[in-house]
Amino acid sequence: MELLPEQRWRSAAGKHLPFALVLVVVGLGLLRIVQYHWRQGAVLIGVALLIAAILRVLVTDEQAGLIAIRSRSVDALLYSGLGFAVIFVAMTIIGGPLDR
């Protein structure tokens, strides 16, 4: 029996798809950091936060699963603010032992 789109989101796996997508991007960022490309990794982690913000705005509270922590507007504001901050810091650090 095929599930309707509404039922698919209600399934356990469907509720965690937004969080899984964010985790995949964070995992790619951590991989780049381990490969000594910390700037690219940090930017990927910032992008993961922006993806979480976009998903939080686009999907319902029930569909958001583990990315829903507070209200939709607060989550989107904090995820996007932190995402932009991480990207900004990663792109503006110059010099030092981590310069690449």
Buried (B, 14 or more C-beta within 10 A) or exposed (E): EEEEEEEBBEEEEBBBBBBEBBBEBBEBBEEBBEEEBBBBBBBBBBBBBBBBBBBBBEBEEEBBBEBBEEEBEEBBBBBBEBBBEBBEEBEEEEEEEEEE
